[in-house]
Amino acid sequence: MCTSILYSPKDHYFGRNLDYEIAYGQKVVITPKNYEFEFTDLPAEKSHYAMIGVAAVADNTPLYCDAINEKGLGVAGLSFAGQGKYFPNAADKKNIASFEFISYLLATYETVDQVKESLTNANISNVSFAKNTPASELHWLVGDKTGKSIVVESDEKGLHVYNNPVNALTNAPLFPEQLTNLANYASVVPGEPDNNFLPGVNLKLYSRSLGTHHLPGGMDSESRFVKVCFALNHAPKDSDEVENVTNFFHILESVEQAKGMDQIGPNSFEYTMYTSCMNLEKGILYFNCYDDSRISAVDMNKEDLDSSDLVVYDLFKKQDISFIN
Ligand SMILES: C[C@H](CCC(=O)NCC(=O)O)[C@H]1CC[C@H]2[C@@H]3[C@H](O)C[C@@H]4C[C@H](O)CC[C@]4(C)[C@H]3CC[C@]12C
């Protein structure tokens, strides 16, 4: 499963944990302004905003999992298995194939408000990129550098765009249900709780942080949603880039899936394959992966953004332990 956040200490940082059991050959991919996008049912875009993110590249086409553009818009696709439903093309609507959703939005729009507007009469269509690349059931977090985000979900009732007051997204259930569930944790506090439970009884607070005792710690989507909302909302807001990037990785580490914790079959485990953190102001993608906890970075502005060729860097690396003696 996955977790995505928008963290806004000073600059704005957008990214996610991608949790799964098999990789799709994802890379760090920069799509410059003059790479020609040929969309399935939308007009081709010869010239558009440049973008950087994590994508599988098939037939020289970037299939983005999460990315931002040069204007500071970010979009991440997360599994919505069991709840998501795409529909055939509708004649009176803007039809966007699910695998093009991220690249279309980032090529075209600058802000969350523009995206909202553009989706008022849209349909996420159920076409596949290729025979062996079927559409995967996703929903999306879309954020920008105003610090605002929305969630886009296509379910059996159609397309929904929800304002996101918590700037986080995990997986099923439906987003409004995830928000409703947060009320069950209204008494959680980062530190010592007030004893409203038995005010007349002297409860010995035997440990620090008993106010977080009822925070869920499961790997399931609902637990991760509650926990990451708490971590994000209480994270420090520094002004230094390195401190804020460090905070971002720690927020997502609070819901990280270590191998062994989420078994999906005999000897098969879902785990956090990579974490991405993209600075919406600076166009820098920071990342690490399960086998290499060191943070690496790619700066889109160091590339020729007027080019028409994709720029691709490795995402999955080997652990590089710094021996001190
Ligand atoms: C599997 C993950 C979602 C992780 C997750 O939540 N898994 C747990 C679960 O299924 O519950 C999704 C997120 C983005 C998806 C990819 C992107 O949408 C891009 C691309 C789209 C193609 O239609 C299918 C392949 C491909 C490359 C997708 C494969 C599945 C990915 C990688």
The ligand as an SDF file (V2000), in Angstrom:
LIG
                    3D

 32 35  0  0  0  0  0  0  0  0999 V2000
    1.2540   -0.8290   -7.0980 C   0  0  0  0  0  0  0  0  0  0  0  0
    1.3060    0.6910   -6.8910 C   0  0  0  0  0  0  0  0  0  0  0  0
    0.4200    1.0090   -5.7210 C   0  0  0  0  0  0  0  0  0  0  0  0
    1.0330    0.4470   -4.4870 C   0  0  0  0  0  0  0  0  0  0  0  0
    0.0030   -0.0660   -3.5520 C   0  0  0  0  0  0  0  0  0  0  0  0
   -0.6870    0.6940   -2.9310 O   0  0  0  0  0  0  0  0  0  0  0  0
   -0.0740   -1.4070   -3.4440 N   0  0  0  0  0  0  0  0  0  0  0  0
   -0.8440   -2.1090   -2.4480 C   0  0  0  0  0  0  0  0  0  0  0  0
   -2.2250   -2.4820   -2.8830 C   0  0  0  0  0  0  0  0  0  0  0  0
   -2.4460   -2.8200   -4.0630 O   0  0  0  0  0  0  0  0  0  0  0  0
   -3.0980   -2.4450   -1.9960 O   0  0  0  0  0  0  0  0  0  0  0  0
    0.8760    1.4820   -8.1170 C   0  0  0  0  0  0  0  0  0  0  0  0
    1.0470    2.9920   -7.8780 C   0  0  0  0  0  0  0  0  0  0  0  0
    1.3920    3.6150   -9.2490 C   0  0  0  0  0  0  0  0  0  0  0  0
    1.1980    2.4620  -10.2330 C   0  0  0  0  0  0  0  0  0  0  0  0
    1.8820    2.5460  -11.5960 C   0  0  0  0  0  0  0  0  0  0  0  0
    1.5280    3.8450  -12.3260 C   0  0  0  0  0  0  0  0  0  0  0  0
    0.1350    4.0690  -12.3550 O   0  0  0  0  0  0  0  0  0  0  0  0
    2.0740    3.8600  -13.7730 C   0  0  0  0  0  0  0  0  0  0  0  0
    1.7230    2.5960  -14.5730 C   0  0  0  0  0  0  0  0  0  0  0  0
    0.2560    2.5850  -15.0160 C   0  0  0  0  0  0  0  0  0  0  0  0
   -0.0990    1.3310  -15.8130 C   0  0  0  0  0  0  0  0  0  0  0  0
   -1.4600    1.3420  -16.1160 O   0  0  0  0  0  0  0  0  0  0  0  0
    0.2400    0.0840  -15.0030 C   0  0  0  0  0  0  0  0  0  0  0  0
    1.7160    0.0690  -14.6530 C   0  0  0  0  0  0  0  0  0  0  0  0
    2.1240    1.3170  -13.8350 C   0  0  0  0  0  0  0  0  0  0  0  0
    3.6650    1.2770  -13.7440 C   0  0  0  0  0  0  0  0  0  0  0  0
    1.4680    1.3090  -12.4340 C   0  0  0  0  0  0  0  0  0  0  0  0
    1.8100    0.0220  -11.6580 C   0  0  0  0  0  0  0  0  0  0  0  0
    1.2030    0.0040  -10.2470 C   0  0  0  0  0  0  0  0  0  0  0  0
    1.6360    1.2320   -9.4330 C   0  0  0  0  0  0  0  0  0  0  0  0
    3.1540    1.1790   -9.1930 C   0  0  0  0  0  0  0  0  0  0  0  0
  1  2  1  0
  2  3  1  0
  2 12  1  0
  3  4  1  0
  4  5  1  0
  5  6  2  0
  5  7  1  0
  7  8  1  0
  8  9  1  0
  9 10  2  0
  9 11  1  0
 12 13  1  0
 12 31  1  0
 13 14  1  0
 14 15  1  0
 15 16  1  0
 15 31  1  0
 16 17  1  0
 16 28  1  0
 17 18  1  0
 17 19  1  0
 19 20  1  0
 20 21  1  0
 20 26  1  0
 21 22  1  0
 22 23  1  0
 22 24  1  0
 24 25  1  0
 25 26  1  0
 26 27  1  0
 26 28  1  0
 28 29  1  0
 29 30  1  0
 30 31  1  0
 31 32  1  0
M  END
$$$$
